[in-house]
């Protein structure tokens, strides 16, 4: 059991909790929700994280995780789930011990790197060592970093398991396993890899599952490796995000989607936008077609070399790139606050992915817009999403005017334009 009486916490981590804490007069802070004292280390860079108060998931989950309980935590996208487990991980570390004490697994390389950078920022005055152990990078560099000693490893399951088998990642001191985007991690593609990693961990390892969506079949599966977990779940009809306006555009033919996207392009670049396609081939095709039409776009999918993916992410985060076309490699966990618009060029293959995709906009209570391109045979899928999440997806206003040789309905973007300006 972790001693929660005097928890070391950096100023940056404290900023996440500030709204729910009060000073006890001895330089420590007690959270109103948990009653745990958090030692506040002052710094000159405390304004780097501007968090006014903890979110609901942070108030409810952090106290349980730092008690040492197994936790299943579900909350809407953009509500601070990453900070929830990052702060909790920092509390469990003994910085004097240069061994891996927490392991965080994520479904994509980009998300693992984002988690690593967030942990290093939150733990900047603790001298915490955290390494991103991901595929597509130099194995020798992984081995060198792990041999140096890392308090926390954030990574993708395949590379992490490889490092465990090579005995470069030693698991004897691991106290906590975190599965971010847990429903994806326990899906068919990753499930066996997760079990492979879990078998190498100490028997008393605390397990924390985090996701925006947790289907019933995934919850049932957790009995295999969790002990009496605390469940912090939201109702299904509360999952769609309040600040995101959702629309659909009816297109009779697949090729009309491209014409519609061209109509929208000037509006997309008011802010930053992500366009989702269901396949890598479609991403490549759409990117090439947009560039042929003299539109500036970038693209990303899982078959691209890691260096190229890193470069694209860096450009998009900095705002140098405004429109990104991607597969679902971008749907989970990635956080670029400037993104206010999501376009589903293809509707996703399952209901859970819809929530993750649109959750890339409207981060941390900001406003956002999601637009779905819907063919006639997609209407049933759209209505299923509406019913399942008790939400409403309105048709975008249209002005029927000739478009080229087709009588194509052109979007009335005026109200939408105003809303996006407010978002940006």
VMD Tcl script that draws the C-alpha trace (Angstrom):
set ca {
  {0.00 0.00 0.00}
  {1.31 3.44 -0.94}
  {1.81 5.85 1.93}
  {-0.48 8.77 1.13}
  {0.22 10.92 4.17}
  {2.98 13.01 2.62}
  {2.93 12.65 -1.13}
  {5.66 14.43 -3.10}
  {4.13 16.41 -5.91}
  {5.62 18.94 -8.28}
  {4.21 22.40 -8.73}
  {3.01 21.47 -12.20}
  {1.12 18.47 -10.85}
  {-0.25 20.63 -8.07}
  {-1.66 23.01 -10.66}
  {-3.90 20.17 -11.84}
  {-5.28 19.90 -8.32}
  {-5.24 23.53 -7.23}
  {-8.98 24.10 -7.45}
  {-9.64 21.18 -5.11}
  {-6.87 21.81 -2.58}
  {-6.29 24.02 0.42}
  {-3.05 24.70 2.30}
  {-2.82 23.21 5.79}
  {-0.37 25.85 7.05}
  {2.67 23.58 6.92}
  {3.50 23.92 3.25}
  {1.36 20.92 2.37}
  {-1.93 20.79 0.51}
  {-4.92 18.64 1.27}
  {-7.34 17.75 -1.54}
  {-10.95 18.42 -0.59}
  {-12.03 15.27 -2.38}
  {-9.48 12.85 -0.94}
  {-8.14 14.22 2.33}
  {-4.60 13.30 1.25}
  {-1.78 15.73 1.88}
  {0.22 16.71 -1.18}
  {3.62 18.26 -0.66}
  {3.92 21.35 -2.83}
  {7.35 22.08 -4.29}
  {7.57 25.68 -5.38}
  {9.08 26.60 -8.75}
  {9.50 29.59 -11.01}
  {7.71 27.86 -13.90}
  {4.47 26.99 -12.14}
  {2.40 28.93 -14.67}
  {3.28 26.44 -17.42}
  {0.14 24.48 -16.58}
  {-2.95 26.66 -16.25}
  {-5.44 24.34 -14.60}
  {-8.02 26.08 -12.45}
  {-9.51 23.02 -10.77}
  {-9.46 19.24 -11.04}
  {-11.97 17.65 -13.39}
  {-14.55 15.17 -12.09}
  {-12.47 12.17 -13.15}
  {-9.38 13.61 -11.42}
  {-11.27 14.24 -8.17}
  {-12.69 10.72 -8.10}
  {-9.86 8.60 -9.51}
  {-6.60 10.06 -8.19}
  {-7.39 9.39 -4.54}
  {-8.24 5.75 -5.29}
  {-5.15 5.16 -7.43}
  {-2.75 6.61 -4.88}
  {-4.36 4.41 -2.22}
  {-3.10 1.48 -4.26}
  {-6.48 0.24 -5.49}
  {-7.00 -1.30 -8.91}
  {-9.09 1.25 -10.82}
  {-11.22 1.25 -13.97}
  {-11.78 4.90 -14.92}
  {-13.97 6.06 -17.76}
  {-14.55 9.68 -18.72}
  {-15.29 11.71 -21.81}
  {-12.46 12.71 -24.13}
  {-10.68 15.91 -23.17}
  {-11.44 15.74 -19.44}
  {-7.92 15.16 -18.13}
  {-7.61 11.36 -17.99}
  {-3.91 11.46 -18.88}
  {-3.22 13.88 -16.04}
  {-5.21 11.60 -13.74}
  {-2.92 8.63 -14.12}
  {0.24 10.71 -14.63}
  {-0.15 12.49 -11.29}
  {-0.97 9.17 -9.64}
  {2.09 7.47 -11.16}
  {4.36 10.24 -9.86}
  {3.05 9.64 -6.33}
  {4.02 5.97 -6.36}
  {7.64 6.53 -7.36}
  {10.69 6.25 -5.15}
  {13.03 8.55 -7.05}
  {16.04 7.20 -5.17}
  {15.49 3.80 -6.79}
  {16.62 3.92 -10.44}
  {14.44 1.06 -11.61}
  {11.19 0.92 -13.57}
  {8.34 1.27 -11.07}
  {5.44 2.11 -13.39}
  {4.62 0.82 -16.85}
  {2.13 2.66 -19.11}
  {0.93 0.96 -22.29}
  {-0.76 2.82 -25.15}
  {-2.10 1.68 -28.53}
  {-0.11 4.10 -30.71}
  {3.45 5.38 -30.78}
  {2.32 9.00 -30.85}
  {0.20 8.57 -27.75}
  {3.04 6.84 -25.87}
  {5.39 9.74 -26.70}
  {2.73 12.28 -25.65}
  {2.34 10.49 -22.31}
  {6.11 10.44 -21.79}
  {6.42 14.17 -22.47}
  {3.52 14.94 -20.16}
  {5.04 12.92 -17.33}
  {8.43 14.58 -17.74}
  {6.75 18.01 -17.63}
  {4.69 17.17 -14.55}
  {7.67 15.62 -12.80}
  {10.20 18.22 -13.86}
  {11.32 19.03 -10.29}
  {11.35 15.42 -9.14}
  {14.17 14.46 -11.51}
  {11.95 11.67 -12.80}
  {13.28 9.49 -15.61}
  {10.69 8.40 -18.19}
  {11.37 6.67 -21.50}
  {9.07 6.13 -24.50}
  {9.58 2.54 -25.64}
  {7.96 2.35 -29.09}
  {8.28 0.48 -32.36}
  {9.94 2.02 -35.40}
  {12.82 3.42 -33.33}
  {16.37 2.23 -32.70}
  {16.43 -0.87 -30.48}
  {19.95 -0.09 -29.31}
  {18.83 3.32 -28.05}
  {16.00 1.66 -26.10}
  {18.47 -0.74 -24.49}
  {20.87 2.10 -23.61}
  {18.11 4.20 -22.02}
  {16.70 1.27 -20.06}
  {20.15 0.26 -18.83}
  {20.61 3.81 -17.52}
  {17.51 3.35 -15.40}
  {13.97 4.68 -15.94}
  {11.41 5.27 -13.20}
  {8.57 5.07 -15.73}
  {8.29 3.44 -19.14}
  {5.51 4.51 -21.52}
  {5.29 2.42 -24.63}
  {3.50 0.26 -27.15}
  {2.98 -3.41 -26.21}
  {5.11 -5.00 -28.93}
  {8.32 -3.06 -28.22}
  {7.81 -3.21 -24.45}
  {7.45 -7.00 -24.55}
  {10.55 -7.23 -26.77}
  {12.55 -5.24 -24.19}
  {11.27 -7.49 -21.39}
  {12.30 -10.62 -23.29}
  {15.75 -9.13 -23.91}
  {15.93 -8.46 -20.15}
  {16.65 -4.81 -20.85}
  {13.37 -3.81 -19.19}
  {13.47 -5.33 -15.72}
  {10.06 -5.72 -14.13}
  {10.92 -6.70 -10.54}
  {10.29 -3.19 -9.13}
  {7.12 -2.40 -11.11}
  {4.27 -1.40 -8.79}
  {1.73 -0.08 -11.29}
  {0.52 -1.01 -14.79}
  {-1.59 1.57 -16.63}
  {-3.51 0.70 -19.79}
  {-4.43 3.92 -21.57}
  {-7.25 3.61 -24.12}
  {-8.00 0.34 -22.35}
  {-10.81 -0.84 -24.63}
  {-8.45 -0.71 -27.61}
  {-5.62 -2.32 -25.62}
  {-7.83 -5.27 -24.68}
  {-9.21 -5.66 -28.18}
  {-8.19 -8.52 -30.45}
  {-5.15 -6.78 -31.90}
  {-3.42 -6.11 -28.56}
  {-4.99 -8.52 -26.08}
  {-2.42 -11.31 -26.35}
  {0.47 -8.82 -26.20}
  {-0.97 -7.30 -23.03}
  {-1.27 -10.72 -21.42}
  {2.32 -11.51 -22.45}
  {3.57 -8.37 -20.69}
  {1.35 -8.91 -17.64}
  {2.78 -12.39 -17.01}
  {6.20 -10.86 -16.37}
  {4.98 -8.36 -13.75}
  {5.12 -8.92 -9.97}
  {1.92 -10.56 -8.62}
  {0.97 -7.53 -6.49}
  {1.16 -5.05 -9.38}
  {-1.60 -2.43 -9.22}
  {-3.59 -2.20 -12.49}
  {-5.26 0.99 -13.75}
  {-7.49 1.06 -16.85}
  {-8.34 4.38 -18.49}
  {-10.59 5.07 -21.48}
  {-13.41 7.21 -22.83}
  {-15.33 4.10 -23.87}
  {-15.47 0.77 -22.02}
  {-17.85 -1.74 -23.62}
  {-19.37 -4.40 -21.36}
  {-17.31 -7.23 -22.88}
  {-14.10 -5.36 -22.02}
  {-15.22 -4.84 -18.42}
  {-15.91 -8.57 -18.10}
  {-12.40 -9.34 -19.32}
  {-10.78 -7.33 -16.52}
  {-11.56 -10.07 -13.97}
  {-8.55 -11.97 -15.31}
  {-5.95 -9.50 -14.09}
  {-7.59 -7.02 -11.68}
  {-8.37 -7.44 -7.98}
  {-11.63 -5.96 -6.68}
  {-11.29 -2.85 -8.88}
  {-12.93 0.47 -8.13}
  {-15.13 1.33 -11.13}
  {-15.57 4.98 -12.04}
  {-17.88 4.89 -15.05}
  {-20.08 7.38 -16.86}
  {-23.50 6.65 -18.25}
  {-23.62 5.91 -21.96}
  {-25.84 8.91 -22.70}
  {-23.29 11.20 -21.02}
  {-20.42 10.18 -23.29}
  {-20.99 12.56 -26.21}
  {-19.23 15.81 -25.56}
  {-21.33 18.84 -24.67}
  {-19.11 21.39 -26.37}
  {-19.02 19.64 -29.75}
  {-21.68 20.48 -32.33}
  {-22.33 17.47 -34.57}
  {-23.56 17.64 -38.16}
  {-23.93 15.36 -41.13}
  {-23.76 16.09 -44.84}
  {-25.81 13.78 -47.06}
  {-23.88 12.78 -50.20}
  {-25.49 10.51 -52.77}
  {-22.23 9.31 -54.29}
  {-18.78 8.55 -52.87}
  {-17.11 10.95 -55.33}
  {-19.25 13.84 -54.07}
  {-17.47 13.66 -50.72}
  {-14.36 15.13 -52.34}
  {-16.33 18.02 -53.87}
  {-17.89 18.72 -50.47}
  {-14.49 18.69 -48.77}
  {-13.19 21.20 -51.31}
  {-16.18 23.44 -50.52}
  {-15.24 23.27 -46.86}
  {-11.48 23.81 -47.20}
  {-11.34 27.56 -46.56}
  {-13.42 27.04 -43.43}
  {-11.14 24.24 -42.21}
  {-8.11 26.51 -42.11}
  {-9.74 29.05 -39.77}
  {-8.61 26.73 -37.03}
  {-7.03 23.26 -37.29}
  {-8.88 20.23 -38.59}
  {-8.47 16.46 -38.68}
  {-10.09 14.44 -41.48}
  {-10.61 10.75 -40.73}
  {-10.65 7.97 -43.33}
  {-11.14 4.28 -42.59}
  {-8.15 2.93 -44.54}
  {-4.52 3.85 -45.19}
  {-5.16 3.58 -48.92}
  {-8.00 6.12 -48.67}
  {-5.75 8.51 -46.68}
  {-3.06 8.33 -49.40}
  {-5.64 8.73 -52.19}
  {-7.39 11.71 -50.58}
  {-4.11 13.43 -49.72}
  {-2.88 13.12 -53.30}
  {-6.21 14.30 -54.74}
  {-6.33 17.34 -52.42}
  {-2.76 18.31 -53.33}
  {-3.53 17.91 -57.04}
  {-6.35 20.43 -56.49}
  {-3.80 22.81 -54.89}
  {-5.02 22.37 -51.31}
  {-2.39 22.21 -48.57}
  {-2.83 19.14 -46.37}
  {-0.66 16.72 -44.41}
  {-1.39 13.07 -43.72}
  {-0.48 10.29 -41.33}
  {-1.10 6.56 -40.95}
  {0.55 3.51 -39.42}
  {2.56 2.43 -42.49}
  {4.60 5.63 -42.56}
  {8.19 5.55 -41.22}
  {8.44 6.67 -37.60}
  {10.64 9.69 -38.42}
  {8.05 10.92 -40.92}
  {5.23 10.43 -38.40}
  {7.18 12.41 -35.79}
  {7.83 15.23 -38.25}
  {4.14 15.42 -39.25}
  {3.05 15.48 -35.59}
  {5.55 18.24 -34.79}
  {4.31 20.40 -37.69}
  {0.66 19.88 -36.76}
  {1.20 20.61 -33.06}
  {3.06 23.82 -33.91}
  {0.28 24.98 -36.24}
  {2.56 24.96 -39.29}
  {0.19 22.35 -40.72}
  {-3.52 23.18 -40.49}
  {-5.33 20.19 -42.03}
  {-4.38 16.59 -41.25}
  {-5.83 13.54 -43.02}
  {-5.44 10.39 -40.94}
  {-6.61 6.90 -40.11}
  {-7.72 5.99 -36.60}
  {-4.08 6.08 -35.50}
  {-5.04 9.69 -34.61}
  {-8.39 8.86 -33.00}
  {-7.20 7.92 -29.53}
  {-5.75 10.13 -26.86}
  {-3.79 12.58 -28.98}
  {-4.17 16.12 -27.72}
  {-3.75 19.19 -29.91}
  {-5.86 21.90 -28.23}
  {-6.08 24.05 -31.38}
  {-8.12 21.37 -33.20}
  {-11.71 22.60 -33.37}
  {-13.02 20.65 -36.36}
  {-13.27 16.93 -37.08}
  {-14.48 15.57 -40.41}
  {-15.44 11.93 -40.76}
  {-14.84 11.50 -44.49}
  {-15.80 7.89 -43.78}
  {-18.04 7.02 -40.85}
  {-16.07 4.84 -38.38}
  {-16.59 1.09 -38.26}
  {-17.88 1.07 -34.68}
  {-19.72 3.36 -32.28}
  {-16.85 3.67 -29.81}
  {-14.50 5.01 -32.48}
  {-16.98 7.78 -33.26}
  {-16.65 9.14 -29.72}
  {-12.86 8.92 -29.82}
  {-12.66 10.67 -33.18}
  {-14.88 13.63 -32.38}
  {-13.13 13.90 -29.01}
  {-10.01 15.19 -30.77}
  {-11.84 18.54 -30.87}
  {-13.41 20.42 -28.00}
  {-10.59 19.55 -25.62}
  {-10.92 20.57 -21.94}
  {-14.28 22.27 -22.32}
  {-13.47 24.18 -25.51}
  {-15.94 24.33 -28.38}
  {-15.65 22.01 -31.36}
  {-17.43 20.82 -34.49}
  {-17.79 17.35 -36.00}
  {-19.02 16.87 -39.58}
  {-19.93 13.44 -40.95}
  {-20.06 12.72 -44.69}
  {-22.94 10.26 -45.01}
  {-24.04 8.24 -48.04}
  {-27.53 6.78 -48.22}
  {-26.41 3.43 -46.86}
  {-24.63 5.17 -43.95}
  {-27.78 6.78 -42.53}
  {-28.59 3.64 -40.54}
  {-25.12 3.72 -38.91}
  {-25.53 7.39 -38.05}
  {-28.95 6.82 -36.47}
  {-27.50 3.93 -34.48}
  {-24.81 6.25 -33.08}
  {-27.47 8.84 -32.19}
  {-29.64 6.29 -30.41}
  {-26.79 4.54 -28.62}
  {-25.37 7.76 -27.15}
  {-28.70 9.65 -26.86}
  {-27.35 12.48 -28.96}
  {-28.55 14.48 -31.95}
  {-26.63 14.90 -35.20}
  {-28.26 17.57 -37.37}
  {-28.03 17.92 -41.12}
  {-25.97 20.92 -42.20}
  {-27.93 23.69 -43.98}
  {-27.80 23.51 -47.77}
  {-28.28 25.86 -50.72}
  {-29.20 23.93 -53.86}
  {-27.21 25.41 -56.76}
  {-25.53 23.85 -59.79}
  {-22.06 22.46 -59.10}
  {-20.07 21.77 -62.27}
  {-22.12 19.42 -64.43}
  {-23.94 18.04 -61.38}
  {-26.85 19.61 -59.54}
  {-24.99 19.41 -56.28}
  {-26.16 20.85 -52.96}
  {-23.61 23.33 -51.69}
  {-23.26 23.87 -47.97}
  {-24.52 27.06 -46.39}
  {-21.44 27.70 -44.27}
  {-22.34 31.07 -42.78}
  {-23.55 29.94 -39.32}
  {-20.88 27.27 -39.24}
  {-18.20 29.83 -40.16}
  {-19.25 32.09 -37.29}
  {-19.18 29.19 -34.82}
  {-15.67 28.17 -35.89}
  {-14.39 31.73 -35.52}
  {-15.71 31.66 -31.94}
  {-13.90 28.34 -31.40}
  {-10.56 29.55 -32.72}
}
mol new
graphics top color blue
foreach p $ca { graphics top sphere $p radius 0.5 }
foreach p [lrange $ca 0 end-1] q [lrange $ca 1 end] { graphics top cylinder $p $q radius 0.2 }
display resetview
